[in-house]
Amino acid sequence: QKEVEQDPGPLSVPEGAIVSLNCTYSNSAFQYFMWYRQYSRKGPELLMYTYSSGNKEDGRFTAQVDKSSKYISLFIRDSQPSDSATYLCAMYNNNDMRFGAGTRLTVKP
Amino acid sequence: NAGVTQTPKFQVLKTGQSMTLQCAQDMNHNSMYWYRQDPGMGLRLIYYSASEGTTDKGEVPNGYNVSRLNKREFSLRLESAAPSQTSVYFCASTVSSYEQYFGPGTRLTVT
């Protein structure tokens, strides 16, 4: 079993839809939870991070962490074609950083 | 301010050849990392350097060596390339460990 599980998709939605991306993990020691966005043939870029459990909102993006269920989510409201990318979840604790395999998202105009 | 830069962008090697991937950052970050990204596997840590003069193994270090040349530069060396090392390699740097800044990647093919 992988330490971080992420549905690879692909996920295709119409412009304006609400998108939900999810990851599960097995190591309860993780304290920081991140979402990275990766455009085709580019390096990942940090979108958001959350420390411990709870919600964090940044514009159209909301990150949720439920440590009791070992489950994290990223919601994208009013999705735009420019949101089309691969989204990687990541978790960190004490020099141990683990990434999910990524979910490829396409937002169609 | 270029952020994290990597050279080369693309490379094709024959089995057994050696090469060095170069990485430099201009953000004055202490920590630097090397990852490989393979389809369905996500990013996996090869080596990292928490500060100038120190390096540590990550999840998949076999077949690789690293050098932290100074605070700006962190290189990854393949001494004897194998087809299993065909991948996209990313360098990253950070001041906080969890907030990492990635370079554009090097696409390596080993035939």
Backbone of each chain as ProteinMPNN parsed JSONL, in Angstrom:
{"seq_chain_A": "QKEVEQDPGPLSVPEGAIVSLNCTYSNSAFQYFMWYRQYSRKGPELLMYTYSSGNKEDGRFTAQVDKSSKYISLFIRDSQPSDSATYLCAMYNNNDMRFGAGTRLTVKP", "coords_chain_A": {"N_chain_A": [[0.849, -1.206, 0.0], [0.563, 2.203, -0.905], [2.015, 5.094, 0.664], [0.722, 7.489, 0.325], [-2.307, 7.981, -1.242], [-3.807, 8.805, -4.271], [-6.352, 9.57, -6.492], [-5.783, 9.112, -9.879], [-7.297, 10.138, -11.934], [-8.148, 10.61, -15.416], [-9.833, 13.776, -14.782], [-12.558, 15.478, -15.991], [-14.256, 18.462, -16.417], [-16.929, 20.87, -16.897], [-16.487, 24.376, -17.587], [-16.813, 26.54, -14.804], [-17.751, 24.663, -13.023], [-17.763, 23.011, -9.787], [-14.916, 21.605, -8.405], [-13.652, 18.685, -6.9], [-10.92, 17.377, -5.303], [-9.016, 14.693, -3.996], [-7.107, 13.057, -1.374], [-5.793, 10.246, 0.359], [-4.014, 9.062, 3.242], [-1.517, 7.192, 5.07], [0.28, 7.533, 7.181], [0.176, 8.749, 10.305], [1.787, 10.668, 11.403], [2.244, 12.852, 9.792], [2.211, 16.393, 9.499], [2.018, 18.735, 8.037], [0.162, 19.708, 5.204], [-0.075, 19.804, 1.782], [-0.988, 21.258, -1.378], [-0.019, 21.021, -4.655], [0.247, 22.464, -7.893], [0.675, 21.423, -11.185], [1.546, 22.305, -14.318], [1.528, 21.124, -17.723], [4.596, 19.701, -18.595], [6.044, 21.317, -16.875], [7.527, 22.424, -13.73], [6.256, 21.488, -10.46], [4.15, 23.777, -8.609], [3.592, 25.431, -5.548], [0.376, 25.532, -4.273], [-1.359, 25.704, -2.019], [-1.046, 25.406, 1.56], [-1.683, 23.595, 4.587], [-1.642, 23.488, 8.07], [-1.887, 20.852, 10.24], [-5.212, 19.745, 11.22], [-8.253, 21.022, 9.662], [-9.689, 23.814, 7.795], [-8.74, 25.798, 4.95], [-8.886, 28.727, 3.091], [-8.394, 30.222, -0.089], [-9.078, 32.501, -2.213], [-10.624, 31.104, -4.964], [-10.043, 28.589, -4.137], [-10.175, 25.954, -1.755], [-8.805, 24.234, 0.92], [-9.032, 21.246, 2.731], [-8.451, 19.393, 5.697], [-8.659, 16.357, 7.313], [-7.549, 14.874, 9.895], [-8.265, 12.785, 11.531], [-9.501, 10.981, 9.879], [-7.541, 10.648, 8.079], [-7.474, 12.065, 5.588], [-7.482, 14.282, 2.906], [-8.598, 17.191, 1.121], [-9.078, 19.169, -1.827], [-10.888, 21.856, -2.965], [-12.143, 23.43, -5.823], [-13.701, 26.268, -6.769], [-15.985, 27.637, -9.206], [-14.572, 26.792, -11.594], [-11.97, 27.288, -14.006], [-10.754, 27.282, -17.421], [-8.014, 27.747, -17.273], [-7.335, 26.438, -14.983], [-6.775, 23.893, -15.682], [-4.685, 21.271, -15.224], [-2.257, 19.145, -13.573], [-2.851, 18.068, -10.309], [-1.156, 17.77, -7.344], [-1.137, 16.181, -4.259], [0.528, 16.603, -1.115], [2.433, 15.637, 1.743], [3.988, 16.351, 4.888], [6.44, 15.793, 7.417], [8.983, 16.363, 9.661], [11.368, 16.27, 7.907], [10.459, 14.318, 6.173], [8.897, 14.06, 3.268], [6.114, 13.402, 1.318], [4.558, 12.631, -1.742], [1.437, 12.514, -3.528], [0.382, 10.693, -6.475], [-0.809, 12.391, -8.249], [-3.583, 14.114, -9.771], [-5.015, 14.455, -12.875], [-6.556, 17.216, -14.226], [-8.992, 18.553, -16.381], [-10.523, 21.418, -17.525], [-13.21, 22.294, -19.347], [-14.022, 24.759, -21.784]], "CA_chain_A": [[0.0, 0.0, 0.0], [1.326, 3.431, -0.95], [1.829, 5.941, 1.841], [-0.252, 8.513, -0.071], [-3.114, 7.51, -2.358], [-4.518, 9.881, -4.952], [-6.995, 9.105, -7.714], [-5.081, 9.775, -10.972], [-8.2, 10.687, -12.929], [-8.324, 12.053, -15.533], [-11.086, 14.386, -14.403], [-12.924, 16.494, -16.97], [-15.436, 19.178, -15.954], [-17.204, 22.087, -17.671], [-16.131, 25.643, -16.952], [-17.774, 26.977, -13.799], [-18.082, 23.569, -12.102], [-16.986, 22.842, -8.552], [-14.054, 20.432, -8.515], [-13.198, 18.117, -5.632], [-9.755, 16.499, -5.449], [-8.844, 14.065, -2.69], [-6.011, 12.137, -1.094], [-5.765, 9.583, 1.656], [-2.645, 8.744, 3.628], [-1.474, 6.178, 6.131], [1.188, 7.919, 8.268], [-0.478, 9.749, 11.147], [2.773, 11.654, 11.856], [2.272, 14.031, 8.922], [1.669, 17.586, 10.15], [1.748, 19.75, 7.013], [-0.533, 19.134, 4.069], [0.077, 20.762, 0.702], [-1.454, 20.99, -2.735], [0.8, 21.612, -5.699], [-0.314, 22.439, -9.238], [1.725, 21.207, -12.177], [1.151, 22.411, -15.715], [2.223, 20.156, -18.562], [6.024, 19.911, -18.868], [6.582, 22.321, -15.97], [7.7, 21.965, -12.368], [5.117, 21.765, -9.559], [4.164, 25.028, -7.866], [2.763, 25.322, -4.354], [-0.914, 26.224, -4.353], [-1.803, 25.974, -0.662], [-0.656, 24.441, 2.581], [-2.453, 23.631, 5.826], [-0.988, 22.83, 9.202], [-2.784, 20.024, 11.041], [-6.578, 19.621, 10.704], [-9.001, 22.25, 9.465], [-9.924, 24.341, 6.451], [-8.047, 27.033, 4.573], [-9.456, 29.226, 1.844], [-7.604, 31.219, -0.807], [-9.797, 32.799, -3.444], [-11.524, 30.036, -5.404], [-9.515, 27.317, -3.655], [-10.334, 25.618, -0.34], [-8.156, 22.989, 1.317], [-9.562, 20.662, 3.965], [-7.678, 18.289, 6.249], [-9.31, 15.603, 8.387], [-6.487, 13.973, 10.359], [-8.85, 11.59, 12.148], [-9.799, 10.049, 8.792], [-6.364, 10.645, 7.198], [-8.119, 12.395, 4.314], [-7.403, 15.702, 2.598], [-9.337, 17.557, -0.075], [-8.943, 20.493, -2.422], [-12.064, 22.24, -3.726], [-11.969, 24.567, -6.712], [-14.999, 26.83, -7.15], [-15.996, 28.393, -10.472], [-13.356, 26.346, -12.272], [-11.629, 27.972, -15.249], [-9.845, 26.502, -18.287], [-6.626, 27.923, -16.807], [-7.104, 25.502, -13.873], [-6.409, 22.593, -16.257], [-3.328, 20.936, -14.786], [-2.222, 18.018, -12.646], [-2.807, 18.529, -8.924], [-0.447, 16.815, -6.488], [-1.175, 16.404, -2.824], [1.806, 16.288, -0.475], [2.393, 15.661, 3.198], [5.342, 16.55, 5.413], [6.755, 15.838, 8.831], [10.335, 16.047, 10.079], [12.2, 15.917, 6.759], [9.824, 13.277, 5.366], [7.903, 14.678, 2.377], [5.57, 12.386, 0.413], [3.624, 13.177, -2.718], [0.545, 11.646, -4.262], [0.751, 10.527, -7.883], [-1.36, 13.495, -9.021], [-4.84, 13.979, -10.506], [-5.039, 15.343, -14.036], [-7.832, 17.916, -14.354], [-9.248, 19.365, -17.574], [-11.726, 22.251, -17.444], [-13.569, 22.587, -20.735], [-14.769, 26.026, -21.93]], "C_chain_A": [[0.877, 1.246, 0.0], [1.025, 4.259, 0.287], [0.79, 7.031, 1.575], [-0.983, 8.004, -1.311], [-3.887, 8.689, -2.946], [-5.076, 9.332, -6.257], [-6.366, 9.835, -8.907], [-5.982, 10.44, -12.003], [-8.013, 9.962, -14.268], [-9.738, 12.508, -15.168], [-11.369, 15.507, -15.388], [-14.233, 17.135, -16.526], [-15.688, 20.375, -16.852], [-16.791, 23.321, -16.879], [-17.234, 26.066, -15.983], [-18.137, 25.912, -12.778], [-17.248, 23.662, -10.826], [-16.217, 21.531, -8.671], [-13.64, 19.989, -7.125], [-12.076, 17.131, -5.906], [-9.407, 15.972, -4.064], [-7.6, 13.204, -2.607], [-6.248, 11.477, 0.252], [-4.318, 9.229, 1.969], [-2.669, 7.803, 4.816], [-0.635, 6.6, 7.343], [0.586, 9.046, 9.106], [0.491, 10.823, 11.647], [2.797, 12.914, 10.991], [1.568, 15.216, 9.596], [1.289, 18.677, 9.156], [1.179, 19.061, 5.784], [-0.593, 20.183, 2.963], [-0.645, 20.3, -0.548], [-0.55, 21.759, -3.695], [0.052, 21.48, -7.024], [0.847, 22.308, -10.216], [1.141, 21.282, -13.573], [2.036, 21.476, -16.537], [3.662, 20.596, -18.847], [6.624, 21.06, -18.056], [6.833, 21.691, -14.608], [6.466, 22.26, -11.533], [5.278, 23.13, -8.885], [3.188, 24.909, -6.7], [1.508, 26.17, -4.506], [-1.356, 26.653, -2.945], [-1.164, 24.988, 0.294], [-1.483, 24.674, 3.833], [-1.652, 22.92, 6.896], [-2.053, 22.145, 10.045], [-4.195, 20.015, 10.44], [-7.206, 20.984, 10.497], [-9.128, 22.639, 8.017], [-9.071, 25.572, 6.222], [-8.569, 27.458, 3.218], [-8.525, 30.27, 1.246], [-8.275, 31.462, -2.144], [-10.772, 31.695, -3.787], [-11.13, 28.665, -4.858], [-9.737, 27.161, -2.154], [-9.682, 24.275, -0.084], [-8.756, 22.536, 2.638], [-8.681, 19.498, 4.397], [-8.48, 17.663, 7.38], [-8.296, 14.556, 8.847], [-7.072, 12.704, 10.968], [-9.159, 10.533, 11.089], [-8.608, 9.872, 7.86], [-6.8, 10.924, 5.751], [-7.974, 13.886, 4.111], [-8.087, 15.972, 1.275], [-8.941, 18.95, -0.537], [-10.195, 20.741, -3.249], [-11.724, 23.47, -4.571], [-13.361, 25.026, -7.126], [-14.864, 27.563, -8.473], [-14.749, 28.063, -11.305], [-13.213, 27.005, -13.649], [-10.739, 27.079, -16.116], [-8.384, 26.609, -17.857], [-6.306, 27.051, -15.587], [-6.708, 24.117, -14.373], [-4.937, 22.315, -15.989], [-3.404, 19.627, -14.022], [-2.041, 18.558, -11.239], [-2.215, 17.412, -8.059], [-0.706, 17.162, -5.032], [0.188, 16.01, -2.249], [1.656, 16.422, 1.032], [3.799, 15.682, 3.75], [5.364, 16.434, 6.93], [8.217, 15.495, 9.011], [11.196, 15.482, 8.943], [11.652, 14.767, 5.912], [8.685, 13.911, 4.573], [7.437, 13.599, 1.399], [4.521, 13.029, -0.481], [2.669, 12.092, -3.197], [0.958, 11.615, -5.725], [0.189, 11.628, -8.769], [-2.667, 13.136, -9.694], [-4.824, 14.967, -11.652], [-6.438, 15.894, -14.221], [-7.872, 18.689, -15.665], [-10.554, 20.106, -17.364], [-12.048, 22.715, -18.851], [-14.381, 23.875, -20.824], [-16.216, 25.774, -22.352]], "O_chain_A": [[1.816, 1.353, 0.79], [-0.048, 4.159, 0.882], [0.069, 7.447, 2.482], [-0.356, 7.641, -2.306], [-4.527, 9.458, -2.229], [-4.356, 8.705, -7.034], [-6.407, 11.065, -8.95], [-5.514, 11.207, -12.843], [-7.733, 8.763, -14.248], [-10.698, 11.74, -15.234], [-10.531, 16.383, -15.6], [-15.215, 16.433, -16.285], [-14.764, 20.857, -17.507], [-16.753, 23.301, -15.648], [-18.422, 25.967, -16.29], [-18.767, 26.22, -11.767], [-16.191, 24.293, -10.788], [-16.785, 20.488, -8.994], [-13.315, 20.815, -6.272], [-12.254, 16.165, -6.648], [-9.488, 16.702, -3.076], [-7.102, 12.693, -3.609], [-6.827, 12.071, 1.162], [-3.493, 9.109, 1.064], [-3.692, 7.634, 5.48], [-0.832, 6.063, 8.433], [0.504, 10.183, 8.642], [0.054, 11.799, 12.257], [3.321, 13.942, 11.421], [0.493, 15.073, 10.178], [0.359, 19.448, 9.393], [1.634, 17.993, 5.374], [-1.088, 21.293, 3.162], [-0.882, 19.109, -0.747], [-0.347, 22.966, -3.564], [-0.677, 20.514, -7.248], [1.865, 22.989, -10.091], [0.342, 20.434, -13.97], [3.127, 21.09, -16.119], [3.905, 21.721, -19.285], [7.585, 21.699, -18.485], [6.409, 20.564, -14.353], [5.707, 23.175, -11.851], [6.394, 23.578, -8.624], [2.097, 24.356, -6.843], [1.57, 27.358, -4.822], [-1.684, 27.818, -2.715], [-0.785, 23.882, -0.093], [-1.924, 25.79, 4.11], [-1.055, 21.873, 6.648], [-3.001, 22.781, 10.505], [-4.342, 20.259, 9.243], [-6.763, 21.979, 11.071], [-8.727, 21.898, 7.119], [-8.721, 26.293, 7.156], [-8.682, 26.642, 2.303], [-7.945, 31.091, 1.957], [-8.064, 30.713, -3.098], [-11.656, 31.378, -2.991], [-11.828, 27.681, -5.102], [-9.522, 28.094, -1.379], [-9.961, 23.295, -0.775], [-8.964, 23.339, 3.548], [-8.221, 18.714, 3.567], [-8.927, 18.357, 8.293], [-8.198, 13.479, 8.258], [-6.435, 11.652, 10.923], [-9.089, 9.335, 11.362], [-8.65, 9.043, 6.951], [-6.539, 10.143, 4.835], [-8.289, 14.676, 5.001], [-8.155, 15.1, 0.41], [-8.525, 19.794, 0.258], [-10.535, 19.946, -4.125], [-11.101, 24.418, -4.094], [-14.111, 24.277, -7.752], [-13.788, 28.046, -8.826], [-13.978, 28.951, -11.668], [-14.196, 27.242, -14.352], [-10.044, 26.21, -15.592], [-7.606, 25.675, -18.052], [-5.144, 26.935, -15.197], [-6.343, 23.255, -13.574], [-4.057, 23.032, -16.466], [-4.485, 19.064, -13.845], [-1.181, 19.405, -10.999], [-2.701, 16.281, -8.044], [-0.516, 18.306, -4.618], [0.904, 15.19, -2.823], [0.856, 17.217, 1.526], [4.709, 15.101, 3.158], [4.463, 16.897, 7.629], [8.658, 14.438, 8.56], [11.685, 14.356, 9.021], [12.344, 14.295, 5.011], [7.642, 14.255, 5.13], [8.252, 12.96, 0.733], [3.715, 13.851, -0.044], [3.025, 10.915, -3.268], [1.785, 12.415, -6.161], [0.636, 11.802, -9.903], [-2.855, 12.003, -10.138], [-4.645, 16.167, -11.447], [-7.398, 15.135, -14.358], [-6.922, 19.386, -16.021], [-11.578, 19.494, -17.059], [-11.268, 23.435, -19.475], [-15.314, 24.078, -20.048], [-16.984, 26.721, -22.52]]}, "seq_chain_B": "NAGVTQTPKFQVLKTGQSMTLQCAQDMNHNSMYWYRQDPGMGLRLIYYSASEGTTDKGEVPNGYNVSRLNKREFSLRLESAAPSQTSVYFCASTVSSYEQYFGPGTRLTVT", "coords_chain_B": {"N_chain_B": [[15.316, 37.712, -10.749], [15.57, 34.393, -10.873], [14.679, 32.122, -9.567], [14.556, 28.675, -9.247], [16.821, 26.993, -11.214], [17.565, 24.582, -13.762], [19.836, 22.462, -15.455], [20.797, 20.007, -17.884], [17.871, 20.63, -20.0], [16.887, 18.508, -21.449], [18.041, 15.142, -21.977], [19.667, 12.41, -23.481], [20.925, 9.285, -22.798], [23.2, 6.541, -23.141], [23.048, 3.205, -21.843], [25.11, 2.761, -19.049], [26.6, 5.066, -19.396], [27.707, 8.179, -17.902], [26.514, 11.096, -16.157], [25.955, 14.501, -15.056], [23.469, 16.282, -13.417], [22.58, 19.618, -13.132], [21.723, 22.072, -10.694], [20.553, 25.201, -9.56], [19.805, 27.821, -7.226], [18.464, 31.054, -6.509], [17.379, 32.155, -4.252], [18.363, 32.229, -1.758], [17.928, 30.007, -0.153], [18.235, 27.518, 2.396], [17.837, 24.722, 2.238], [17.886, 22.07, -0.146], [16.676, 19.88, -2.749], [16.46, 16.782, -4.553], [14.313, 15.21, -6.81], [12.648, 12.483, -8.461], [10.263, 11.974, -11.053], [7.866, 9.782, -12.017], [5.459, 8.202, -14.173], [2.37, 7.552, -12.57], [3.64, 7.21, -10.152], [4.191, 9.474, -8.772], [6.094, 12.143, -7.2], [9.272, 11.277, -6.076], [11.637, 11.341, -3.499], [15.084, 11.67, -3.951], [17.665, 12.537, -2.965], [18.539, 14.865, -0.38], [19.581, 18.111, 0.828], [20.045, 19.62, 3.733], [21.453, 21.812, 4.516], [24.262, 23.865, 3.517], [27.011, 21.806, 2.858], [25.975, 19.476, 3.923], [24.402, 16.347, 3.185], [21.726, 14.046, 2.588], [20.214, 10.789, 2.3], [17.261, 10.066, 0.436], [14.138, 8.63, -0.413], [14.673, 7.017, -2.67], [17.64, 6.495, -3.273], [19.527, 4.864, -4.557], [22.005, 4.352, -7.02], [22.588, 6.953, -7.512], [24.461, 9.978, -6.851], [25.205, 12.92, -4.934], [26.154, 16.403, -4.777], [26.613, 19.145, -2.733], [27.509, 22.009, -3.72], [27.797, 24.662, -2.99], [25.939, 27.219, -1.254], [24.078, 27.889, -3.183], [24.071, 25.898, -5.19], [23.301, 22.549, -6.209], [24.08, 19.418, -7.159], [23.295, 16.485, -9.101], [24.418, 13.269, -9.674], [24.698, 10.666, -12.022], [26.35, 7.778, -12.092], [26.592, 5.431, -13.603], [24.482, 5.038, -15.906], [21.2, 3.565, -16.05], [18.455, 1.938, -17.757], [16.24, 2.011, -16.013], [16.476, 4.42, -14.804], [15.399, 6.277, -16.424], [13.465, 9.098, -16.514], [11.751, 12.037, -15.232], [13.511, 14.599, -13.782], [13.464, 16.611, -10.94], [14.592, 19.487, -9.293], [14.463, 21.112, -6.138], [14.014, 23.83, -3.837], [13.96, 25.245, -0.524], [12.876, 27.215, 2.278], [11.451, 26.452, 4.381], [11.017, 23.734, 4.422], [8.44, 22.383, 4.01], [7.33, 24.072, 2.16], [8.079, 24.069, -0.848], [10.043, 25.071, -3.672], [10.113, 24.501, -7.048], [12.252, 23.557, -9.786], [12.303, 23.672, -13.458], [12.682, 21.106, -14.412], [14.413, 18.16, -15.69], [14.385, 16.156, -18.46], [15.174, 12.891, -18.76], [16.351, 10.273, -20.732], [17.288, 6.937, -20.85], [18.853, 4.678, -22.861]], "CA_chain_B": [[15.166, 36.598, -9.808], [15.201, 33.264, -11.712], [14.136, 31.025, -8.786], [15.348, 27.45, -9.347], [17.141, 26.671, -12.599], [18.13, 23.249, -13.953], [20.412, 22.141, -16.759], [20.125, 20.415, -19.119], [16.425, 20.417, -20.053], [16.695, 17.165, -22.002], [19.274, 14.384, -22.158], [19.562, 10.994, -23.831], [22.158, 8.583, -22.461], [23.239, 5.098, -23.347], [23.294, 2.454, -20.607], [26.495, 2.764, -18.612], [27.189, 6.407, -19.443], [27.521, 8.985, -16.693], [26.201, 12.513, -16.372], [25.624, 15.296, -13.881], [22.395, 17.253, -13.552], [22.918, 20.797, -12.343], [20.622, 22.85, -10.134], [20.966, 26.398, -8.822], [18.697, 28.663, -6.765], [18.916, 32.396, -6.135], [16.456, 32.621, -3.219], [19.081, 32.14, -0.486], [17.359, 28.934, 0.655], [19.214, 26.592, 2.973], [17.604, 23.316, 1.892], [17.666, 21.741, -1.556], [16.188, 18.514, -2.917], [16.346, 16.167, -5.878], [13.225, 14.254, -6.95], [12.318, 11.957, -9.769], [8.827, 11.841, -11.246], [7.517, 8.723, -12.967], [3.999, 8.057, -14.302], [1.71, 6.716, -11.569], [4.439, 7.069, -8.922], [4.36, 10.747, -8.098], [7.456, 12.604, -6.958], [9.977, 10.517, -5.04], [12.849, 12.034, -3.09], [16.321, 10.922, -4.179], [18.581, 13.053, -1.949], [18.318, 16.246, -0.013], [20.653, 18.785, 1.547], [19.39, 20.548, 4.661], [22.252, 23.034, 4.563], [25.529, 23.739, 2.802], [27.944, 20.869, 3.481], [25.319, 18.248, 4.379], [23.49, 15.68, 2.264], [21.108, 12.85, 3.174], [19.466, 9.972, 1.359], [15.815, 10.086, 0.474], [13.413, 7.364, -0.586], [15.214, 6.205, -3.77], [18.97, 7.021, -3.55], [20.446, 3.927, -5.213], [22.404, 4.688, -8.381], [22.792, 8.397, -7.595], [25.27, 10.7, -5.877], [24.93, 14.35, -4.971], [27.148, 17.321, -4.221], [26.136, 20.495, -2.449], [28.737, 22.722, -4.061], [27.755, 25.871, -2.16], [24.548, 27.398, -0.836], [23.229, 28.046, -4.363], [24.106, 24.827, -6.174], [23.148, 21.175, -5.729], [24.13, 18.619, -8.376], [22.935, 15.073, -9.013], [25.253, 12.529, -10.622], [24.445, 9.265, -12.344], [27.678, 7.259, -12.438], [26.454, 4.409, -14.651], [23.045, 5.13, -16.125], [20.438, 2.36, -16.376], [17.12, 2.286, -18.297], [15.314, 2.282, -14.906], [16.646, 5.812, -14.403], [14.63, 7.141, -17.323], [12.521, 9.792, -15.656], [11.891, 13.486, -15.194], [14.177, 14.942, -12.526], [13.195, 17.961, -10.463], [15.303, 20.05, -8.154], [13.621, 22.039, -5.389], [14.666, 24.464, -2.688], [12.977, 25.699, 0.438], [13.327, 27.78, 3.547], [10.611, 25.917, 5.457], [10.894, 22.286, 4.177], [7.192, 21.959, 3.386], [6.999, 25.011, 1.095], [9.203, 23.865, -1.756], [10.019, 25.733, -4.963], [10.671, 23.536, -7.98], [12.784, 23.956, -11.076], [11.495, 23.245, -14.611], [12.859, 19.678, -14.669], [15.28, 17.586, -16.731], [13.831, 14.892, -18.978], [16.294, 11.999, -19.05], [16.05, 8.968, -21.313], [18.443, 6.044, -20.896], [18.535, 3.606, -23.825]], "C_chain_B": [[14.658, 35.372, -10.555], [14.564, 32.137, -10.913], [15.077, 29.829, -8.814], [15.575, 27.141, -10.824], [17.811, 25.301, -12.659], [18.705, 23.129, -15.345], [20.904, 20.711, -16.746], [18.619, 20.239, -19.011], [16.104, 18.997, -20.532], [18.053, 16.477, -22.12], [18.932, 12.957, -22.525], [20.919, 10.36, -23.556], [22.059, 7.13, -22.896], [23.504, 4.437, -21.994], [24.79, 2.436, -20.302], [27.171, 4.125, -18.657], [26.917, 7.149, -18.139], [27.145, 10.409, -17.084], [25.869, 13.178, -15.044], [24.519, 16.272, -14.232], [22.691, 18.417, -12.598], [21.655, 21.523, -11.88], [21.189, 24.045, -9.386], [19.723, 27.186, -8.419], [19.263, 30.005, -6.284], [18.023, 33.002, -5.059], [17.079, 32.55, -1.824], [18.481, 31.08, 0.446], [18.456, 28.022, 1.192], [19.082, 25.175, 2.428], [17.329, 23.145, 0.4], [17.406, 20.251, -1.694], [16.312, 18.073, -4.365], [15.246, 15.105, -5.838], [13.267, 13.646, -8.343], [10.801, 11.77, -9.843], [8.566, 10.84, -12.346], [6.012, 8.58, -13.012], [3.437, 7.111, -13.244], [2.435, 6.608, -10.244], [4.542, 8.381, -8.159], [5.819, 11.146, -8.0], [8.073, 11.778, -5.838], [11.327, 11.172, -4.773], [14.067, 11.142, -3.275], [17.334, 11.261, -3.079], [18.132, 14.456, -1.568], [19.519, 16.775, 0.747], [20.007, 19.84, 2.433], [20.153, 21.861, 4.771], [23.548, 22.783, 3.798], [26.44, 22.788, 3.562], [27.324, 19.594, 3.983], [24.44, 17.68, 3.281], [22.951, 14.422, 2.951], [20.317, 12.117, 2.112], [17.974, 10.169, 1.552], [15.257, 8.702, 0.277], [14.071, 6.439, -1.609], [16.628, 6.646, -4.151], [19.891, 6.132, -4.398], [20.717, 4.32, -6.66], [22.704, 6.167, -8.581], [23.786, 8.87, -6.538], [24.968, 12.181, -6.006], [26.116, 15.123, -4.403], [26.47, 18.655, -3.961], [27.367, 21.391, -2.566], [28.892, 23.989, -3.233], [26.282, 26.085, -1.823], [23.604, 27.418, -2.032], [23.052, 26.765, -5.17], [24.085, 23.427, -5.564], [23.09, 20.291, -6.971], [23.82, 17.156, -8.083], [23.722, 14.316, -10.083], [24.776, 11.088, -10.772], [25.771, 8.696, -12.836], [27.626, 6.268, -13.596], [24.967, 4.262, -14.93], [22.438, 3.784, -16.53], [19.076, 2.773, -16.919], [16.108, 2.609, -17.195], [15.43, 3.717, -14.387], [16.05, 6.794, -15.402], [13.5, 7.778, -16.529], [12.601, 11.294, -15.922], [12.426, 13.841, -13.807], [13.905, 16.394, -12.176], [14.085, 18.284, -9.269], [14.353, 21.018, -7.456], [14.45, 22.668, -4.278], [13.595, 25.02, -1.765], [13.641, 26.352, 1.631], [12.594, 27.106, 4.695], [10.367, 24.42, 5.346], [9.59, 21.885, 3.516], [6.81, 22.86, 2.21], [8.132, 25.011, 0.073], [8.966, 24.557, -3.095], [10.784, 24.853, -5.947], [11.244, 24.215, -9.22], [11.93, 23.392, -12.196], [11.68, 21.781, -14.982], [13.856, 19.367, -15.764], [14.669, 16.259, -17.148], [14.989, 14.019, -19.44], [15.772, 10.684, -19.604], [17.337, 8.168, -21.362], [18.083, 4.85, -21.785], [19.467, 2.404, -23.651]], "O_chain_B": [[13.467, 35.284, -10.853], [13.951, 31.255, -11.514], [16.249, 29.942, -8.453], [14.619, 27.039, -11.593], [18.527, 24.904, -11.74], [18.13, 23.637, -16.308], [21.381, 20.233, -15.716], [18.141, 19.732, -17.996], [15.153, 18.375, -20.059], [19.077, 17.125, -22.333], [18.019, 12.36, -21.954], [21.945, 10.848, -24.03], [20.969, 6.57, -23.004], [24.112, 5.04, -21.109], [25.618, 2.14, -21.163], [28.208, 4.321, -18.022], [26.018, 6.793, -17.378], [27.423, 10.861, -18.194], [25.55, 12.52, -14.054], [24.612, 17.002, -15.219], [23.007, 18.219, -11.425], [20.653, 21.575, -12.593], [22.181, 23.926, -8.667], [18.73, 27.225, -9.144], [20.364, 30.085, -5.74], [17.917, 34.224, -4.958], [16.398, 32.785, -0.826], [18.514, 31.225, 1.668], [19.468, 27.787, 0.533], [20.083, 24.502, 2.183], [16.641, 23.952, -0.225], [17.853, 19.453, -0.87], [16.273, 18.891, -5.284], [15.233, 14.229, -4.974], [13.84, 14.213, -9.274], [10.146, 11.455, -8.85], [8.999, 11.03, -13.482], [5.341, 8.81, -12.006], [3.954, 6.012, -13.043], [1.927, 5.994, -9.307], [4.948, 8.383, -6.997], [6.679, 10.549, -8.648], [7.469, 11.601, -4.78], [12.062, 11.513, -5.7], [14.087, 10.0, -2.815], [17.797, 10.379, -2.355], [17.442, 15.137, -2.326], [20.357, 16.019, 1.238], [19.483, 20.839, 1.938], [19.571, 22.899, 5.083], [23.887, 21.644, 3.475], [26.628, 22.938, 4.77], [28.041, 18.699, 4.429], [23.806, 18.425, 2.534], [23.625, 13.815, 3.783], [19.816, 12.714, 1.158], [17.49, 10.404, 2.659], [15.829, 7.716, 0.742], [14.041, 5.219, -1.449], [16.816, 7.137, -5.264], [20.915, 6.597, -4.899], [19.794, 4.587, -7.429], [23.036, 6.591, -9.688], [23.936, 8.257, -5.481], [24.527, 12.645, -7.058], [26.948, 14.592, -3.667], [25.835, 19.227, -4.847], [28.158, 21.511, -1.63], [29.999, 24.341, -2.826], [25.46, 25.207, -2.087], [22.45, 27.007, -1.913], [22.0, 26.56, -5.775], [24.743, 23.152, -4.561], [22.15, 20.4, -7.758], [24.048, 16.658, -6.98], [23.693, 14.682, -11.258], [24.492, 10.395, -9.794], [26.26, 9.095, -13.893], [28.501, 6.263, -14.462], [24.275, 3.473, -14.287], [23.052, 2.985, -17.236], [18.583, 3.849, -16.58], [15.2, 3.409, -17.421], [14.581, 4.174, -13.621], [16.184, 8.007, -15.241], [12.675, 7.079, -15.941], [13.41, 11.757, -16.726], [11.865, 13.435, -12.79], [14.088, 17.292, -12.998], [14.292, 17.465, -8.374], [13.535, 21.668, -8.106], [15.455, 22.109, -3.839], [12.457, 25.239, -2.181], [14.799, 26.085, 1.952], [13.036, 27.167, 5.842], [9.574, 23.88, 6.117], [9.608, 21.12, 2.552], [6.036, 22.443, 1.348], [9.03, 25.851, 0.126], [7.839, 24.62, -3.587], [11.942, 24.503, -5.719], [10.794, 25.281, -9.641], [10.941, 22.709, -11.935], [10.913, 21.255, -15.789], [14.116, 20.186, -16.645], [14.46, 15.363, -16.33], [15.697, 14.359, -20.388], [14.877, 10.061, -19.033], [18.358, 8.65, -21.853], [17.14, 4.11, -21.504], [19.343, 1.417, -24.375]]}, "name": "protein", "num_of_chains": 2, "seq": "QKEVEQDPGPLSVPEGAIVSLNCTYSNSAFQYFMWYRQYSRKGPELLMYTYSSGNKEDGRFTAQVDKSSKYISLFIRDSQPSDSATYLCAMYNNNDMRFGAGTRLTVKPNAGVTQTPKFQVLKTGQSMTLQCAQDMNHNSMYWYRQDPGMGLRLIYYSASEGTTDKGEVPNGYNVSRLNKREFSLRLESAAPSQTSVYFCASTVSSYEQYFGPGTRLTVT"}
